Amino acid sequence: MMREMMRPRCKGQTVEIALSKWGYKDYFVECIYCFDKRKGKYLLSMWLNRSDIEDRMKLSSKKVDSQYISGTRETIVENICRIVHYASTVATEDGIRYFDRFVARYEYELACFTRGNELFEHEELNRI
């Protein structure tokens, strides 16, 4: 049910879910999961990415969090979709959704990178 709405792209033990539909234009979350036999649960790590940045530099993705979640081989993708949907749609009393602070931090670091690059190019042009 949630899986059909979220339309995840499955890549082995990685699931990519686009977030544009929930107000995060050009963003997607990469969810990497693996089963921990000792805990009897899946360890899920979520990484925020931008679809308009194609390199794999540190800036191109931002770790959101890691958590243990329940599920079976048959239900794990559905459970991941539920978590991502909740994180992208449910807001606190202040109107802040879970992904908002990660997107804000991502945008800030991207702006710093861009500004630093502009300064570097300006210095290089003046030196030449």
Phi and psi restraints in degrees (value plus and minus 20) as a CYANA .aco file:
   2 MET   PHI     -87.3   -47.3
   2 MET   PSI     -54.2   -14.2
   3 ARG   PHI     -79.3   -39.3
   3 ARG   PSI     -61.6   -21.6
   4 GLU   PHI     -85.9   -45.9
   4 GLU   PSI     -57.4   -17.4
   5 MET   PHI     -92.4   -52.4
   5 MET   PSI     -59.5   -19.5
   6 MET   PHI    -100.0   -60.0
   6 MET   PSI     -45.4    -5.4
   7 ARG   PHI      27.8    67.8
   7 ARG   PSI      43.1    83.1
   8 PRO   PHI     -91.3   -51.3
   8 PRO   PSI     131.0   171.0
   9 ARG   PHI    -120.4   -80.4
   9 ARG   PSI      95.7   135.7
  10 CYS   PHI    -112.7   -72.7
  10 CYS   PSI     111.0   151.0
  11 LYS   PHI    -154.2  -114.2
  11 LYS   PSI      60.9   100.9
  12 GLY   PHI      47.8    87.8
  12 GLY   PSI    -139.4   -99.4
  13 GLN   PHI    -119.6   -79.6
  13 GLN   PSI       8.8    48.8
  14 THR   PHI    -147.6  -107.6
  14 THR   PSI     117.0   157.0
  15 VAL   PHI    -144.2  -104.2
  15 VAL   PSI     108.0   148.0
  16 GLU   PHI    -126.7   -86.7
  16 GLU   PSI     111.6   151.6
  17 ILE   PHI    -149.5  -109.5
  17 ILE   PSI     101.8   141.8
  18 ALA   PHI     -89.6   -49.6
  18 ALA   PSI     121.1   161.1
  19 LEU   PHI    -130.7   -90.7
  19 LEU   PSI     -19.5    20.5
  20 SER   PHI     -78.3   -38.3
  20 SER   PSI     -56.0   -16.0
  21 LYS   PHI     -81.8   -41.8
  21 LYS   PSI     -42.5    -2.5
  22 TRP   PHI    -130.0   -90.0
  22 TRP   PSI       3.6    43.6
  23 GLY   PHI      74.6   114.6
  23 GLY   PSI     -15.1    24.9
  24 TYR   PHI    -128.4   -88.4
  24 TYR   PSI      58.3    98.3
  25 LYS   PHI     -78.6   -38.6
  25 LYS   PSI     112.7   152.7
  26 ASP   PHI      47.8    87.8
  26 ASP   PSI      -7.7    32.3
  27 TYR   PHI    -126.4   -86.4
  27 TYR   PSI     128.4   168.4
  28 PHE   PHI    -162.7  -122.7
  28 PHE   PSI     137.6   177.6
  29 VAL   PHI    -130.7   -90.7
  29 VAL   PSI     113.4   153.4
  30 GLU   PHI    -122.9   -82.9
  30 GLU   PSI      98.7   138.7
  31 CYS   PHI    -130.6   -90.6
  31 CYS   PSI      95.3   135.3
  32 ILE   PHI    -126.3   -86.3
  32 ILE   PSI     108.5   148.5
  33 TYR   PHI    -153.2  -113.2
  33 TYR   PSI     127.9   167.9
  34 CYS   PHI    -169.2  -129.2
  34 CYS   PSI     128.3   168.3
  35 PHE   PHI    -103.9   -63.9
  35 PHE   PSI     108.8   148.8
  36 ASP   PHI    -120.4   -80.4
  36 ASP   PSI      86.8   126.8
  37 LYS   PHI     -82.6   -42.6
  37 LYS   PSI     -56.0   -16.0
  38 ARG   PHI     -84.5   -44.5
  38 ARG   PSI     -59.6   -19.6
  39 LYS   PHI    -108.8   -68.8
  39 LYS   PSI     -39.0     1.0
  40 GLY   PHI      49.8    89.8
  40 GLY   PSI       4.0    44.0
  41 LYS   PHI    -158.2  -118.2
  41 LYS   PSI     148.9   188.9
  42 TYR   PHI    -111.6   -71.6
  42 TYR   PSI     118.5   158.5
  43 LEU   PHI    -113.7   -73.7
  43 LEU   PSI     100.5   140.5
  44 LEU   PHI    -131.0   -91.0
  44 LEU   PSI     106.3   146.3
  45 SER   PHI    -137.0   -97.0
  45 SER   PSI     109.8   149.8
  46 MET   PHI    -131.5   -91.5
  46 MET   PSI     115.9   155.9
  47 TRP   PHI    -146.4  -106.4
  47 TRP   PSI     109.0   149.0
  48 LEU   PHI    -106.1   -66.1
  48 LEU   PSI     113.1   153.1
  49 ASN   PHI    -154.7  -114.7
  49 ASN   PSI     138.8   178.8
  50 ARG   PHI    -130.2   -90.2
  50 ARG   PSI     115.6   155.6
  51 SER   PHI     -95.4   -55.4
  51 SER   PSI     -34.7     5.3
  52 ASP   PHI    -115.0   -75.0
  52 ASP   PSI     -15.1    24.9
  53 ILE   PHI    -136.8   -96.8
  53 ILE   PSI      96.7   136.7
  54 GLU   PHI    -117.1   -77.1
  54 GLU   PSI     -31.5     8.5
  55 ASP   PHI    -106.3   -66.3
  55 ASP   PSI     150.7   190.7
  56 ARG   PHI    -129.5   -89.5
  56 ARG   PSI      11.7    51.7
  57 MET   PHI     -86.1   -46.1
  57 MET   PSI     145.6   185.6
  58 LYS   PHI     -73.6   -33.6
  58 LYS   PSI     -54.3   -14.3
  59 LEU   PHI     -91.3   -51.3
  59 LEU   PSI     -43.1    -3.1
  60 SER   PHI     -96.1   -56.1
  60 SER   PSI     -31.7     8.3
  61 SER   PHI    -168.1  -128.1
  61 SER   PSI     132.5   172.5
  62 LYS   PHI    -153.0  -113.0
  62 LYS   PSI     104.5   144.5
  63 LYS   PHI     -88.0   -48.0
  63 LYS   PSI     111.3   151.3
  64 VAL   PHI    -112.3   -72.3
  64 VAL   PSI     -81.6   -41.6
  65 ASP   PHI    -191.5  -151.5
  65 ASP   PSI     151.6   191.6
  66 SER   PHI    -147.7  -107.7
  66 SER   PSI     119.7   159.7
  67 GLN   PHI    -175.1  -135.1
  67 GLN   PSI     134.7   174.7
  68 TYR   PHI    -108.0   -68.0
  68 TYR   PSI     115.3   155.3
  69 ILE   PHI    -152.8  -112.8
  69 ILE   PSI     132.6   172.6
  70 SER   PHI    -102.8   -62.8
  70 SER   PSI     138.4   178.4
  71 GLY   PHI     136.5   176.5
  71 GLY   PSI     149.2   189.2
  72 THR   PHI    -136.9   -96.9
  72 THR   PSI     154.3   194.3
  73 ARG   PHI     -76.7   -36.7
  73 ARG   PSI     -53.1   -13.1
  74 GLU   PHI    -100.1   -60.1
  74 GLU   PSI     -46.8    -6.8
  75 THR   PHI    -128.5   -88.5
  75 THR   PSI     -26.0    14.0
  76 ILE   PHI     -82.7   -42.7
  76 ILE   PSI     -61.5   -21.5
  77 VAL   PHI     -85.9   -45.9
  77 VAL   PSI     -61.2   -21.2
  78 GLU   PHI     -80.3   -40.3
  78 GLU   PSI     -63.2   -23.2
  79 ASN   PHI     -84.5   -44.5
  79 ASN   PSI     -59.6   -19.6
  80 ILE   PHI     -83.6   -43.6
  80 ILE   PSI     -63.7   -23.7
  81 CYS   PHI     -79.3   -39.3
  81 CYS   PSI     -60.4   -20.4
  82 ARG   PHI     -82.9   -42.9
  82 ARG   PSI     -62.4   -22.4
  83 ILE   PHI     -84.4   -44.4
  83 ILE   PSI     -66.4   -26.4
  84 VAL   PHI     -85.0   -45.0
  84 VAL   PSI     -61.2   -21.2
  85 HIS   PHI     -81.4   -41.4
  85 HIS   PSI     -65.6   -25.6
  86 TYR   PHI     -81.0   -41.0
  86 TYR   PSI     -65.7   -25.7
  87 ALA   PHI     -86.5   -46.5
  87 ALA   PSI     -45.4    -5.4
  88 SER   PHI    -118.7   -78.7
  88 SER   PSI     -28.8    11.2
  89 THR   PHI    -142.9  -102.9
  89 THR   PSI     -52.7   -12.7
  90 VAL   PHI    -105.3   -65.3
  90 VAL   PSI     106.9   146.9
  91 ALA   PHI    -131.1   -91.1
  91 ALA   PSI     135.2   175.2
  92 THR   PHI     -95.9   -55.9
  92 THR   PSI    -198.6  -158.6
  93 GLU   PHI     -80.6   -40.6
  93 GLU   PSI     -47.0    -7.0
  94 ASP   PHI    -102.5   -62.5
  94 ASP   PSI     -20.5    19.5
  95 GLY   PHI      62.0   102.0
  95 GLY   PSI      -2.8    37.2
  96 ILE   PHI    -120.3   -80.3
  96 ILE   PSI     105.1   145.1
  97 ARG   PHI    -110.8   -70.8
  97 ARG   PSI     141.4   181.4
  98 TYR   PHI     -76.4   -36.4
  98 TYR   PSI     -64.6   -24.6
  99 PHE   PHI     -95.0   -55.0
  99 PHE   PSI     -34.7     5.3
 100 ASP   PHI     -74.7   -34.7
 100 ASP   PSI     -66.9   -26.9
 101 ARG   PHI     -89.4   -49.4
 101 ARG   PSI     -51.6   -11.6
 102 PHE   PHI     -91.5   -51.5
 102 PHE   PSI     -59.0   -19.0
 103 VAL   PHI     -85.4   -45.4
 103 VAL   PSI     -63.1   -23.1
 104 ALA   PHI     -81.2   -41.2
 104 ALA   PSI     -64.3   -24.3
 105 ARG   PHI     -85.1   -45.1
 105 ARG   PSI     -59.9   -19.9
 106 TYR   PHI     -81.4   -41.4
 106 TYR   PSI     -68.7   -28.7
 107 GLU   PHI     -81.6   -41.6
 107 GLU   PSI     -59.9   -19.9
 108 TYR   PHI     -82.8   -42.8
 108 TYR   PSI     -68.2   -28.2
 109 GLU   PHI     -84.4   -44.4
 109 GLU   PSI     -56.6   -16.6
 110 LEU   PHI     -85.4   -45.4
 110 LEU   PSI     -61.3   -21.3
 111 ALA   PHI     -84.2   -44.2
 111 ALA   PSI     -60.5   -20.5
 112 CYS   PHI     -83.4   -43.4
 112 CYS   PSI     -62.9   -22.9
 113 PHE   PHI     -82.1   -42.1
 113 PHE   PSI     -66.4   -26.4
 114 THR   PHI     -82.4   -42.4
 114 THR   PSI     -65.8   -25.8
 115 ARG   PHI     -83.8   -43.8
 115 ARG   PSI     -63.3   -23.3
 116 GLY   PHI     -82.7   -42.7
 116 GLY   PSI     -58.8   -18.8
 117 ASN   PHI     -85.3   -45.3
 117 ASN   PSI     -61.1   -21.1
 118 GLU   PHI     -81.6   -41.6
 118 GLU   PSI     -63.7   -23.7
 119 LEU   PHI     -83.3   -43.3
 119 LEU   PSI     -62.5   -22.5
 120 PHE   PHI     -82.2   -42.2
 120 PHE   PSI     -66.5   -26.5
 121 GLU   PHI     -83.2   -43.2
 121 GLU   PSI     -59.5   -19.5
 122 HIS   PHI     -82.4   -42.4
 122 HIS   PSI     -64.3   -24.3
 123 GLU   PHI     -83.0   -43.0
 123 GLU   PSI     -60.4   -20.4
 124 GLU   PHI     -85.6   -45.6
 124 GLU   PSI     -61.1   -21.1
 125 LEU   PHI     -85.7   -45.7
 125 LEU   PSI     -59.4   -19.4
 126 ASN   PHI     -88.4   -48.4
 126 ASN   PSI     -52.3   -12.3
 127 ARG   PHI     -91.8   -51.8
 127 ARG   PSI     -52.7   -12.7
